[in-house]
Amino acid sequence: MKLPAAPDGGGAEVQWTVRAVLAEDTPWAGRGHEVAWAQGTVTRRAPLPAATGARPAVDGDRITLGPAVFDARTGAPRTLCGVPVRDLRLDVWRATTDNDDGASWQTDTRYGPLWRELGLHRMRHRLEAVGTDGDALTVRTRVAPAGREAGLRTAYRWTSDGSRVRLTVSVVPDGDWQVPLPRLGIRFGLPGATAEDSVRWYGGGGEAYPDTRAASRDLRWDARVGELQTPYVRPQENGARADVRWAETGGLRVDGEPEFWFTARPWTTEHLDAARHRTDLVPDGTVWVNLDHRQHGIGSQSCGPGPLPRYYLWPEPAEFSFVFSEPGDRPRG
């Protein structure tokens, strides 16, 4: 069957979803039962806006750049588009899963224990420079496990067009890295947000990893933060949505370039990592958001092999961007 010509998206992405459903009742399923589906992008979305033109202004202990306010000493954002945020920084840790930890009888490499041994669960963020240059605010840090030589040199470059704020993150590994990373992206908190807050996004609809991505259908979705959590018997990393183009929650919209992995939960990853039972997970008055450039695969090493090598997240130079805006202020695409 030949698909119809793609409509003009006007700068927005156009994607076909093809479904195969039963035309008649059968002994094993009724008429209309979906047997298979596939998706494909026929028109790519337009690039995100450059979000430049506004200039950073230093005023005492703060720096204002368009609709964002930063701490002048650390360069950390205090508010983005009027929304309070806290602790925005590079994040590489995930609460290890049963598959990450593997089984003690296995002879294959189990990266969960190695990540802990290296100290990826206690990364230190050393501020190296905060500076303004023309229309940009740039913050440079070195992120590394305590007491280890291997690290990640990270630059956060902020620009604005007066109504939106763009963050470009550049990461360059240094030292001798012998293990892949669990994830690579940024994390920040939205104080005052709760598990009942709504989340809207366009991208994968169910929990996914790079090696389980094919089971997650791209659509526009609407849920509560609490509904994004997968209630595993033993608390562990969960809930990431794949290939998200944009997401809205807590009064803030995020568009990614390229697509990103989106996670939102009412407790920190550290809290999730320390919990042994679901009852240990108590909301802390903040919704914690992860916007990941990449993730390490999940594999099946609790009872079988780990991820295939092509799903490893080895440290290498990377650059990725996010545009923050008010939910009603949507860049095209």
Residue, then its C-alpha position, 0 to 999 in steps of 0.5 A: m500500500k502506498l502512503p499518501a503524500a506528506p502534508d505541509g507541517g508548517g515547520a512542525e514534524v509530520q509522522w505516519t503511524v501505520r497499524a495492522v488490525l484484524a478485519e474479522d473475529t478470530p478464535w484468539a482475538g476480536r475484530g479490530h485487534e491490533v496485530a502490529w504497528a510501525q511509525g516513521t517521520v516523513t517531515r522533520r521538525a524545524p530547528l529550535p529558535a536560536a534564542t539570542g539577542a538579550r544580554p546578561a545584566v549583573d545586579g548584585d548577587r544575581i544575573t538576569l538574562g531575558p526571563a531567567v535569573f541566575d546566582a551571580r556567584t555560581g551561575a546556577p539558575r534561580t528562576l526560568c521563565g518565572v518558575p523557581v528551579r534548583d540544583l540544575r547540573l549535569d547528571v550521570w547517575r541512575a538508581t541501579t536496576d536489577n539488570d544493572d546489578g546483575a546476579s552474583w553467579q554471572t561471570d559477565t561484567r556487571y556495571g552496577p557494582l562497578w559504577r558504585e565502586l568508581g563513585l558515580h553515585r557521589m559525583r562532585h561538581r567543581l565550579e571553575a568559571v562564571g562569565t558573561d561574553g556578549d549575549a551569553l552567560t557561560v558556566r564551566t565546571r568539572v564533574a568527577p567522582a570523589g577521589r578519582e582522576a576521571g572526570l567530565r569537563t562541562a560548560y553550560r552556555w545560556t542565551s535568550d531572545g527575551s522570552r525564551v532561554r536556551l541552554t547548550v551543554s558541552v561535555v568533554p571527558d578527561g582521564d581514563w574512563q574504564v566504564p560506560l556512564p549510566r546516563l548523560g544529561i541534566r537534572f533540576g528540581l521544581p520546588g513546590a511541584t507535586a506528584e499530582d502535577s500534570v505532565r504533557w509531552y510529545g514522544g515515547g509513551g511508556e518507560a523505555y531504554p535505548d534497547t527497549r525503545a521500539a515498544s514505545r509509541d510516539l504520540r502526544w501524552d498527558a499524565r500526572v507526575g505520579e503516573l510516570q513512575t513504574p512501581y517495581v517491588r524493589p525501587q530502582e530507576n524507572g519512568a524514562r520516556a524516549d525521544v521526547r521533542w517537548a515536555e511541559t510540567g510545573g509551569l515550564r516547557v522544555d524543547g530539546e535539540p536533539e530529542f531527549w529522554f524525559t524523567a520526572r519524579p517526586w523524589t531524588t534519584e538518591h532517595l530512590d537509590a536508597a529505598r528498599h521498599r516502595t513505602d520508603l519513597v516519600p515526596d520531598g516537596t519538589v519534582w525532580v526532572n531529568l533531561d537526558h541526552r543519552q542513556h545506557g541500555i537496560g539489558s536483562q542481566s538479572c537473569g541473562p545477558g547485559p545490553l548489547p555493546r551498541y547500547y553502551l554509553w561510553p564517555e565521549p564529547a557531546e553537546f546538546s541543547f534545551v529551550f525553556s519557555e512558558p507552556g503557551d509559548r511554543p516554538r514551531g516543530 
